[in-house]
Each structure stands twice: as C-alpha cells, then as structure tokens.
Amino acid sequence: MKKIVLFLTLSFVSQLTLAHEGFDFDEETKELENLNELESFVLSNPEISWLEVQSKNANLLKDVSDDTQASFLTDGRYESTLGIPPFFWGCVLGVIGILLVYIVSDNDREATKRALIGCITTFGVAAVFYLAVWLFALGTWSTF
C-alpha cells in the first residue's frame, strides 16, 4: 500500500511540474497597463458613461470587452441549452442530459458531442474513484 501511495504521489508531482507552461509577466503587465489607463480616465471623469468612453476615447477600449458571460465556463458557442453549457448537462445528468441537449439544440452535433464528453468524464471519474476505493479496501483487508 505504501508503494502505491508513493507511486501516486510521485506521478501527481511529476504531472504538476511537466504541465507548467511558463508565465509571461511582460505580456500580462502590458494588458494591465491598458486597464490602468482606462481606470484612471474613469476615476478622473466619474460622470462619464460607457458609450461616451467608446465615442471619445476608443483607444482606451481596444482590448476591453463588454461581454458579461463567464468565460471560464464556456467559450460562448454552446449556450443554447437553457444558458447552461452542454458539457455540464452531460456531466450532471448523464444520458438524460445528452438527450436534452440533442432535443433542445435542434440536433446540433457539436453540442451533443460536448454533452457526451461531459457524460464520459463523469463516468471516468466515478470509475477511478471506485477502483481507488477497492484498492484501498483490498490493501486494508490483506493486512489482517
């Protein structure tokens, strides 16, 4: 059991170190400088509206979007299913979620594929968890 835990720990740590893609501070700093310019302009003109900034100082908004969607949940292309990304329909509701996405999205193959990936992800995680519990139980029972 100690060997398994050691192996899993080393695998996890090696994946973390190999998955690291360097972080470019210069690029991020440039993007933040644009936001700082916009912020200082708005603070110096508190009565100004978004439309006035667009018309008078469009250069301050060149990299700014007024999109209110949560970009970390989806890329915005697959929100036709009641405002919830198809991946989560498949992940939470399984086969029923896939069927709902297929019906509501008017047979959109890409959205249905995303729901299927969500369903497969859920079953994959459940299978790994189930296997881990059984391995732990077998390791515990063998010590008696």
ZADRENLUM-317148 format. One line per 4 residues: for each residue y, z, x of C-alpha. Coordinates in nm, 4 decimals, padded with zeros to 6 digits, always signed. Each point is the difference from the previous one (the first is absolute). Last residue first. Layout:
BEGIN
Y,Z,X  ...
***
This chain:
BEGIN
-00.8738,+00.8761,-00.5488  +00.1955,-00.2271,+00.2357  -00.1270,-00.3174,-00.1676  +00.1678,+00.0981,-00.3264
+00.3491,-00.0070,+00.1521  -00.0445,-00.3386,+00.1647  -00.1472,-00.1434,-00.3200  +00.2916,+00.1375,-00.2018
+00.2581,-00.1377,+00.2447  -00.1685,-00.3388,+00.0001  -00.0132,+00.0067,-00.3795  +00.3678,+00.0907,-00.0293
+00.0969,-00.2718,+00.2486  -00.2032,-00.2596,-00.1896  +00.1697,+00.0923,-00.3286  +00.3438,-00.0182,+00.1647
-00.0801,-00.3408,+00.1505  -00.1291,-00.1238,-00.3359  +00.3069,+00.1317,-00.1855  +00.2322,-00.1698,+00.2483
-00.1859,-00.3280,-00.0429  -00.0049,+00.0328,-00.3794  +00.3755,+00.0514,-00.0081  +00.0654,-00.2847,+00.2425
-00.2239,-00.2354,-00.1993  +00.2026,+00.0746,-00.3140  +00.3298,-00.0564,+00.1784  -00.1286,-00.3272,+00.1479
-00.1045,-00.1081,-00.3500  +00.3500,+00.0773,-00.1307  +00.1491,-00.2119,+00.2794  -00.2377,-00.2855,-00.0876
+00.1039,+00.0259,-00.3648  +00.3646,-00.0311,+00.1060  -00.0823,-00.3068,+00.2110  -00.2080,-00.1634,-00.2740
+00.2649,+00.0320,-00.2716  -00.2009,-00.0318,-00.3233  +00.2971,+00.0675,-00.2281  +00.1191,+00.3141,+00.1843
-00.0924,+00.2261,-00.2938  -00.3614,-00.1175,-00.0299  -00.0956,-00.0090,+00.3688  +00.1913,+00.3209,+00.0749
-00.1766,+00.1771,-00.2868  -00.3419,-00.1256,+00.1143  +00.0606,+00.1170,+00.3563  +00.1163,+00.3371,-00.1299
-00.3138,+00.0341,-00.2140  -00.2100,-00.0758,+00.3094  +00.1617,+00.2830,+00.1947  +00.2636,+00.2012,-00.1851
+00.1789,+00.1651,+00.2934  -00.0449,-00.2472,+00.2855  -00.0149,-00.3099,-00.2174  +00.3226,+00.0841,-00.1817
+00.1482,+00.1222,+00.3303  -00.0597,-00.3355,+00.1701  +00.1466,-00.1814,-00.3020  +00.3473,+00.1484,+00.0648
+00.1402,+00.1946,-00.2963  +00.2976,-00.1338,-00.1956  -00.2028,-00.0621,-00.3170  -00.2221,-00.2518,+00.1768
+00.2557,-00.2545,+00.1185  +00.0778,+00.1874,+00.3193  -00.1796,-00.2310,+00.2372  +00.2645,-00.1740,+00.2120
+00.2133,+00.3023,+00.0884  -00.1447,+00.0754,+00.3444  -00.1595,+00.3127,-00.1330  +00.0095,+00.3757,+00.0260
+00.2235,+00.0380,+00.3072  +00.2588,-00.2345,-00.1487  +00.0921,+00.2350,-00.2820  +00.2071,-00.2339,-00.2159
+00.3760,+00.0550,-00.0198  +00.1087,-00.3250,+00.1629  +00.3690,+00.0089,+00.0858  -00.0686,-00.1424,+00.3432
+00.1853,+00.0559,+00.3240  -00.0302,-00.2235,+00.3077  +00.3137,-00.2131,-00.0567  +00.1747,+00.2736,-00.1993
+00.2780,+00.0849,+00.2459  +00.0726,-00.3730,+00.0449  +00.0679,-00.0255,-00.3737  +00.3173,+00.2018,+00.0385
+00.2307,-00.0996,-00.2864  -00.2351,-00.1514,-00.2624  -00.3132,+00.2035,+00.0637  +00.2008,+00.3192,+00.0629
+00.1821,-00.0571,-00.3282  -00.3302,-00.0502,-00.1821  -00.1424,+00.3245,+00.1397  +00.3043,+00.1979,-00.1142
+00.2969,+00.1394,+00.1910  +00.1635,+00.3279,-00.1075  -00.1221,+00.1937,+00.3047  +00.1685,-00.2329,+00.2501
-00.0249,+00.1783,+00.3400  -00.3463,+00.1256,-00.0910  -00.1062,-00.3492,-00.1072  +00.1167,-00.1531,+00.3278
-00.1624,+00.2778,+00.2068  -00.3288,-00.0520,-00.1829  +00.0052,-00.3769,+00.0467  +00.0636,+00.0368,+00.3725
-00.2766,+00.2618,+00.0256  -00.2394,-00.2329,-00.1816  +00.0649,-00.2749,+00.2515  -00.0447,+00.2511,+00.2846
-00.3341,+00.1016,-00.1529  -00.1317,-00.3534,+00.0330  +00.1135,-00.0174,+00.3613  -00.1633,+00.3368,+00.0744
-00.3299,-00.1185,-00.1459  -00.0011,-00.3036,+00.2264  +00.0833,+00.2068,+00.3063  -00.2565,+00.2699,-00.0809
-00.2935,-00.2412,+00.0152  -00.3097,+00.2000,-00.0918  -00.3175,-00.0830,+00.1867  -00.3077,-00.0977,-00.1988
-00.2320,+00.3007,-00.0250  -00.3381,-00.0996,-00.1426  -00.1769,+00.0571,+00.3313  +00.1165,+00.3611,+00.0309
-00.0840,+00.0921,-00.3569  -00.3343,-00.1778,+00.0125  -00.0896,+00.1867,+00.3194  +00.0824,+00.3323,-00.1652
-00.2144,-00.0770,-00.3053  -00.2943,-00.1168,+00.2075  +00.0241,+00.3070,+00.2232  +00.0000,+00.2288,-00.3032
-00.2899,-00.1841,-00.1634  -00.2086,+00.0163,+00.3178  +00.0754,+00.3696,+00.0537  -00.0893,+00.0797,-00.3604
-00.3228,-00.1969,+00.0302  -00.0906,+00.1627,+00.3298  +00.0644,+00.3461,-00.1416  -00.2345,-00.0775,-00.2885
***
